[in-house]
Amino acid sequence: MKNDDEIMTAEEFFGELEGAKGAGYAGGLHPRKRRAKNTFADIKARMVMRIYGVTRAKAERIISDRDAEKVAVLAAAKAPGAVDDCASDDDELMSAEEFFRG
């Protein structure tokens, strides 16, 4: 270790970089590129596939059936004659001034 004063450059130590793409490039190794982008629908379908152990087609059918059920429930809740939980015509609204005056 007599020559501790000599400093080598990275090119001397590692050799010259091959190609102009740089050291961190792994050309052609993109296994997820062939799969659809990770959209919310894709992630939801994959989650249903893993939970129920079904194919993608069956998972998408399960998801669409549940969405249809939700739409039906919301439509029934907004149907004429349905009970509205938020407000009732029997309740009288009172202003803050009336409330605190007594």
Summary of the structure (lengths in Angstrom):
residues: 102
radius of gyration: 32.6
end to end distance: 93.2
largest distance: 97.1
contacts: 132
relative contact order: 0.05
helix: 45%
strand: 0%
